[in-house]
Amino acid sequence: MGFKWALNGPSVLREVLTAVVSAFSVIFTAELFGEDESLQWRLPEHHHNDTPFHFVQLSSEEIAQNIAKRSILVKRMYELWGEGTCYEELRDSIERFPDSRKLPFLDSDSTFRISVETFGKALTFDEQRERINSFTYIPFEGKVNLKNPDHNFFLMEMDESEENNGLQPILQRKIFFGREVGFADRKLLPTFQLKSRTYLGPTAMDAEMAFLMANQAKATSGKLVYDPFVDCNVWSNFKQYGLPMPVALLRMDNNLPPWHSRLKEIFDAIICDPPYGVRAGGRKSGGRKILRGTLDPYIVPDDKRTDHIPSTGAYSLVECVHDLLHLAARMLVMKGRLVFFFPVLRDEKWQRG
């Protein structure tokens, strides 16, 4: 994201340029760090339908850094110093950006690097170098450090060229220049990838998707989160990664949950991947006779419970989701969140738009 800050204090709203796959990823994550639900977004003028850039107003640079680090679908966030449809406009925009905002990052005691990123076309090394060398009007006094600079600056270019790598034509050339204030920390993904698991079940959730769902649910320390369809052998995975053990592991039927009638609003979030019959189908208690009504429900005697195998029947996706929504309505706290997977068939008409 690139900030267009009218800065002079942490209370001033800052507009940031963001390289992001999904704006919703930032919205969900921003709320974890104190931003309210009225987060303001806008797209660049004459933007491409698939543009990765968005503007967002945030309260501080620290919040931008935290969002970028926590979010899965954000690539980087930038304080925007200038923008234009050509390099002459870009220069005018950068020169209008207040010196009080630029000079602290240009002093002789710091190091810097300028990188070039493009959308819709590729630039050769010589073309990138030519563009970088054009920024002589920015009074950089520090030394260049390509490996570990104090400050990273990015030139981002969207070109209207017909050579657009299969994308739809870009309506208007757009160029941004900004200072990086935050970037995605994706180091956790290789650690939690499925192929490294001690135990891997047939319905294990992809690690990146799991992190995304956790952000959507605003999961954080101190919150009580419930997964009614937890994967088997969950304990071994928690032990493998050195994570605190879950509060409890409940074995029960989601269709006939044993919750006390007065138990309500206890979970901050419900996150799950319901059984929708592709890799594993759902089952519920009862058996065919009970479900048909030809046999009344019964209580298993105490002396037979040790080795008793209960009868079960098919648990359709429709019924499963109905029970899940009922559970969420009853057991989530106010403003709690339900995040779950739901299969969707995309027909040809839908794909064509």
Disulfide bonds with the S-S distance in Angstrom:
none
